Amino acid sequence: MPEPSDRIQFFADRGDARLRLDQILVRRVTAISRMSRNVAQQWIEAGAVTIDRQPARRPSARVREGAAIEVTLPDTATRRSAPEAEAVEVDVLYEDASLIAINKPAGTVVHPSYKQVSGTLLNAVLWRIRDRVDARPGILTRLDKDTSGVVVVALNADVHAAMQRDGAARRIRKEYLAVVAGVPRPSSGTIREPLARDPADRRRVIVTAGGAASETLYEVIDSSDGLSVVRCELVTGRTHQIRVHLQSRGWPIVGDRAYGVPDERIMRQALHAWRITFPHPATRQPVTIEAPIPEDLRIFVST
């Protein structure tokens, strides 16, 4: 999360491009300041928001994917308290002056929220970098609480912005391993299904014609005893995307209590953020980071 200051900058992704500007602010600024549609509209009309350095005056304005949106927080903005460093060890996969990559265990929340203000991965990262006085960590790859694997954290705002641009330009490759019930046919392909929050239960995501365009590549890498290990690659990055896309094809993830079926052999969804490849934000050289398969998935995965 960027340091709470008087200015926030981010780059619109595909999900943003489908929304009004006031909706985008509610989606993106809530982590920094308490936000509602009414507050967002007031800020926009007061000239506190720019799109590609041009003042935005209409709450209903639309943005293009990749547009630079900058918000100057008014003095009256109610800031959320900054997360605190906590002395918790993390499994570091990669670290340099620009970024740090952590192997997140299942059961760990990535970012503090109003429900959980401590014990998160970000609290632990803040402790890890406590001696870097200029570091301002920003989570780049968020995972569900019960999904394990690679989480990349930018260590300053410039790196965060550069990697957001690379993500919008599809220069970042994110690969996951999932264990599913059934044997997908064909054995590789693309799932394109629009996704949106379930109006009956906002904690869930559903396939619906009015949802955001979403795309997942998949490939079966092993099958036995009615289960398959599937490598998935995110083209878009919607909430619960892999879980819902696989379930929509009749291949629910093992152990997924929300979209699949429980399995006594595993206490969470069998989904692991396995590997990420991207151009380094400073050197532009390719970087690949891989998270080892955790113990609770080894009974399913032989690769």
Secondary structure per residue as TSV (DSSP state, phi and psi in degrees):
chain	resnum	aa	ss	phi	psi
A	1	M	-	360.0	133.9
A	2	P	-	-59.7	152.2
A	3	E	-	-62.1	132.5
A	4	P	S	-57.4	113.3
A	5	S	S	-142.2	-160.9
A	6	D	S	-91.9	3.2
A	7	R	E	-148.2	136.4
A	8	I	E	-126.7	135.7
A	9	Q	E	-128.7	138.4
A	10	F	E	-150.5	168.8
A	11	F	E	-114.3	131.5
A	12	A	-	-64.5	134.0
A	13	D	-	-102.9	-174.3
A	14	R	H	-59.6	-39.5
A	15	G	H	-62.2	-39.9
A	16	D	H	-63.7	-39.0
A	17	A	H	-64.5	-14.1
A	18	R	T	-93.5	-2.8
A	19	L	S	-114.1	160.8
A	20	R	-	-71.0	158.6
A	21	L	H	-60.2	-40.6
A	22	D	H	-65.2	-34.4
A	23	Q	H	-67.8	-36.7
A	24	I	H	-61.8	-43.6
A	25	L	H	-62.6	-41.6
A	26	V	H	-61.4	-39.1
A	27	R	H	-69.7	-38.1
A	28	R	H	-102.1	-26.9
A	29	V	H	-99.6	-11.4
A	30	T	T	-56.0	-32.8
A	31	A	T	-67.2	-21.3
A	32	I	T	-100.1	-43.7
A	33	S	B	-141.2	148.2
A	34	R	-	-58.7	133.0
A	35	M	-	-141.3	140.3
A	36	S	-	-139.3	168.0
A	37	R	H	-59.8	-39.7
A	38	N	H	-63.8	-44.8
A	39	V	H	-64.0	-43.5
A	40	A	H	-59.0	-43.2
A	41	Q	H	-63.0	-40.1
A	42	Q	H	-62.6	-43.3
A	43	W	H	-63.7	-43.8
A	44	I	H	-62.6	-48.3
A	45	E	H	-66.1	-24.0
A	46	A	T	-84.9	-1.7
A	47	G	T	85.9	19.4
A	48	A	-	-85.4	-2.3
A	49	V	E	-126.2	134.8
A	50	T	E	-122.9	151.5
A	51	I	E	-121.5	118.0
A	52	D	T	51.4	43.4
A	53	R	T	69.8	8.1
A	54	Q	E	-106.3	133.8
A	55	P	E	-56.9	136.0
A	56	A	-	-106.9	122.7
A	57	R	-	-112.0	-13.1
A	58	R	-	-108.7	120.8
A	59	P	T	-57.5	-26.4
A	60	S	T	-85.7	1.6
A	61	A	-	-58.4	146.3
A	62	R	-	-105.8	154.7
A	63	V	-	-124.6	156.4
A	64	R	-	-87.5	154.7
A	65	E	T	-61.1	131.5
A	66	G	T	92.7	-6.3
A	67	A	-	-64.1	143.1
A	68	A	E	-88.2	119.1
A	69	I	E	-111.3	128.4
A	70	E	E	-123.5	133.4
A	71	V	E	-121.7	124.2
A	72	T	E	-97.5	115.1
A	73	L	-	-72.5	126.2
A	74	P	-	-64.0	158.5
A	75	D	T	-60.3	-25.0
A	76	T	T	-82.7	-5.2
A	77	A	-	-63.4	134.2
A	78	T	-	-86.7	110.9
A	79	R	B	-82.2	143.2
A	80	R	-	-77.3	146.4
A	81	S	-	-65.4	141.8
A	82	A	-	-71.0	140.0
A	83	P	-	-64.3	148.8
A	84	E	-	-104.1	151.3
A	85	A	-	-68.5	138.4
A	86	E	-	-132.1	136.2
A	87	A	-	-75.2	75.9
A	88	V	-	-124.8	129.6
A	89	E	-	-72.3	145.1
A	90	V	-	-124.7	153.9
A	91	D	-	-89.6	100.3
A	92	V	E	-85.5	124.4
A	93	L	E	-94.9	-28.5
A	94	Y	E	-160.4	143.3
A	95	E	E	-157.3	134.2
A	96	D	-	-151.4	-164.7
A	97	A	S	-70.4	-19.1
A	98	S	S	-97.0	-36.7
A	99	L	E	-155.7	167.4
A	100	I	E	-138.2	138.4
A	101	A	E	-117.6	130.3
A	102	I	E	-116.2	142.5
A	103	N	E	-89.1	100.8
A	104	K	E	-80.7	127.6
A	105	P	-	-77.6	151.9
A	106	A	T	-60.1	143.1
A	107	G	T	96.4	-7.3
A	108	T	-	-99.6	130.8
A	109	V	-	-80.1	138.0
A	110	V	S	-74.4	-46.1
A	111	H	S	-130.3	140.8
A	112	P	-	-59.3	149.6
A	113	S	-	-140.8	178.3
A	114	Y	S	-65.6	-21.6
A	115	K	S	-84.7	-31.8
A	116	Q	-	-138.6	107.8
A	117	V	-	-97.8	-8.6
A	118	S	S	-142.2	172.3
A	119	G	S	75.6	16.7
A	120	T	S	-98.1	169.7
A	121	L	H	-61.8	-39.6
A	122	L	H	-63.3	-39.1
A	123	N	H	-58.2	-41.6
A	124	A	H	-69.5	-38.6
A	125	V	H	-64.1	-40.5
A	126	L	H	-59.0	-36.6
A	127	W	H	-68.8	-42.3
A	128	R	H	-57.9	-38.2
A	129	I	T	-104.8	22.3
A	130	R	T	-60.4	-23.2
A	131	D	T	-90.5	-4.4
A	132	R	-	-92.7	91.9
A	133	V	T	-64.2	-25.1
A	134	D	T	-94.7	-3.0
A	135	A	-	-72.1	136.6
A	136	R	-	-132.3	86.7
A	137	P	-	-67.5	141.3
A	138	G	E	-137.0	122.5
A	139	I	E	-67.3	130.1
A	140	L	S	-104.6	-30.8
A	141	T	S	-129.2	98.7
A	142	R	-	-86.1	145.2
A	143	L	-	-125.3	152.1
A	144	D	-	-60.4	156.2
A	145	K	T	-51.6	-43.9
A	146	D	T	-98.7	17.0
A	147	T	-	-103.0	132.2
A	148	S	E	-95.7	168.9
A	149	G	E	120.5	-161.1
A	150	V	E	-69.2	127.3
A	151	V	E	-123.9	125.3
A	152	V	E	-102.8	133.7
A	153	V	E	-123.8	121.1
A	154	A	E	-75.2	145.2
A	155	L	S	-102.7	2.0
A	156	N	S	-157.4	167.8
A	157	A	H	-65.6	-35.7
A	158	D	H	-64.6	-42.5
A	159	V	H	-64.1	-43.1
A	160	H	H	-58.4	-45.9
A	161	A	H	-65.9	-41.3
A	162	A	H	-62.6	-41.4
A	163	M	H	-76.0	-27.8
A	164	Q	H	-64.7	-40.2
A	165	R	H	-63.8	-42.6
A	166	D	H	-63.4	-37.6
A	167	G	H	-64.9	-44.1
A	168	A	H	-63.6	-30.6
A	169	A	T	-89.2	7.1
A	170	R	T	63.6	34.2
A	171	R	-	-96.2	1.4
A	172	I	-	-111.4	127.1
A	173	R	E	-108.2	122.1
A	174	K	E	-116.8	120.0
A	175	E	E	-116.2	137.2
A	176	Y	E	-124.3	155.5
A	177	L	E	-112.9	131.5
A	178	A	E	-130.1	141.9
A	179	V	E	-103.7	121.1
A	180	V	E	-120.7	156.3
A	181	A	E	-79.5	132.1
A	182	G	S	98.0	179.0
A	183	V	-	-123.5	105.0
A	184	P	-	-58.1	136.3
A	185	R	S	-133.3	127.2
A	186	P	S	-66.2	169.5
A	187	S	S	-74.6	-10.9
A	188	S	E	-150.4	155.7
A	189	G	E	168.1	-163.3
A	190	T	E	-128.7	133.4
A	191	I	E	-106.2	118.9
A	192	R	E	-120.3	101.4
A	193	E	-	-138.8	129.2
A	194	P	-	-69.4	141.1
A	195	L	E	-123.4	146.5
A	196	A	E	-155.1	163.8
A	197	R	E	-64.0	141.6
A	198	D	E	-72.8	117.9
A	199	P	T	-61.8	-21.3
A	200	A	T	-84.5	-19.1
A	201	D	E	-157.5	100.6
A	202	R	E	-66.6	-10.6
A	203	R	E	-78.2	-15.7
A	204	R	E	-106.4	157.9
A	205	V	E	-118.8	141.9
A	206	I	E	-130.9	159.4
A	207	V	E	-81.2	125.6
A	208	T	-	-152.9	145.7
A	209	A	T	-58.9	-29.9
A	210	G	T	-90.0	8.5
A	211	G	S	-82.2	179.1
A	212	A	B	-77.0	138.2
A	213	A	-	-56.5	130.9
A	214	S	-	-140.6	141.8
A	215	E	E	-143.1	129.2
A	216	T	E	-129.9	129.9
A	217	L	E	-91.8	144.4
A	218	Y	E	-140.9	156.6
A	219	E	E	-153.5	126.9
A	220	V	E	-76.5	127.2
A	221	I	E	-112.5	-10.1
A	222	D	E	-167.3	146.2
A	223	S	E	-145.2	137.1
A	224	S	E	-168.4	148.4
A	225	D	T	53.4	37.3
A	226	G	T	78.1	6.2
A	227	L	E	-119.9	155.8
A	228	S	E	-135.7	143.4
A	229	V	E	-95.7	122.8
A	230	V	E	-120.2	129.0
A	231	R	E	-88.8	126.0
A	232	C	E	-117.2	143.0
A	233	E	E	-125.8	126.7
A	234	L	E	-81.3	124.8
A	235	V	S	-91.1	-44.2
A	236	T	S	-108.8	171.5
A	237	G	-	-132.1	62.1
A	238	R	-	-79.8	159.8
A	239	T	T	-58.4	129.7
A	240	H	T	59.3	22.2
A	241	Q	H	-57.1	-53.0
A	242	I	H	-63.1	-43.2
A	243	R	H	-59.6	-44.9
A	244	V	H	-76.1	-40.8
A	245	H	H	-60.9	-46.0
A	246	L	H	-65.8	-41.7
A	247	Q	H	-61.9	-35.9
A	248	S	H	-66.2	-22.9
A	249	R	T	-93.7	1.7
A	250	G	T	88.4	19.3
A	251	W	-	-124.7	67.2
A	252	P	-	-65.4	148.5
A	253	I	B	-72.7	133.8
A	254	V	B	-59.9	134.3
A	255	G	T	82.3	-2.0
A	256	D	-	-81.2	105.8
A	257	R	T	-75.3	-17.2
A	258	A	T	-89.9	-40.8
A	259	Y	T	-123.2	-6.3
A	260	G	S	-126.1	-137.6
A	261	V	B	-132.8	141.2
A	262	P	-	-60.4	153.8
A	263	D	B	-140.1	126.4
A	264	E	T	-64.4	-15.1
A	265	R	T	-83.1	-13.2
A	266	I	B	-147.0	140.6
A	267	M	S	-96.9	10.4
A	268	R	S	-154.3	174.6
A	269	Q	-	-65.2	136.2
A	270	A	-	-80.8	71.5
A	271	L	E	-135.1	131.1
A	272	H	E	-135.8	124.8
A	273	A	E	-75.5	96.4
A	274	W	E	-82.3	-46.7
A	275	R	E	-151.8	143.4
A	276	I	E	-134.0	138.0
A	277	T	E	-128.9	133.0
A	278	F	E	-158.4	159.5
A	279	P	E	-75.7	131.6
A	280	H	-	-60.1	132.9
A	281	P	T	-62.6	-22.1
A	282	A	T	-99.4	-49.2
A	283	T	T	-91.6	-21.3
A	284	R	-	67.8	9.8
A	285	Q	-	-79.0	146.7
A	286	P	E	-67.1	138.7
A	287	V	E	-125.8	132.0
A	288	T	E	-122.0	128.2
A	289	I	E	-123.5	129.4
A	290	E	E	-124.9	135.4
A	291	A	-	-100.9	126.4
A	292	P	-	-56.3	150.0
A	293	I	-	-70.0	126.7
A	294	P	-	-71.4	162.5
A	295	E	H	-58.3	-39.7
A	296	D	H	-70.4	-12.2
A	297	L	H	-99.7	-12.4
A	298	R	H	-65.3	-25.0
A	299	I	T	-69.3	-17.9
A	300	F	T	-103.9	-28.7
A	301	V	-	-111.5	122.9
A	302	S	-	-106.4	-6.0
A	303	T	-	-71.1	360.0
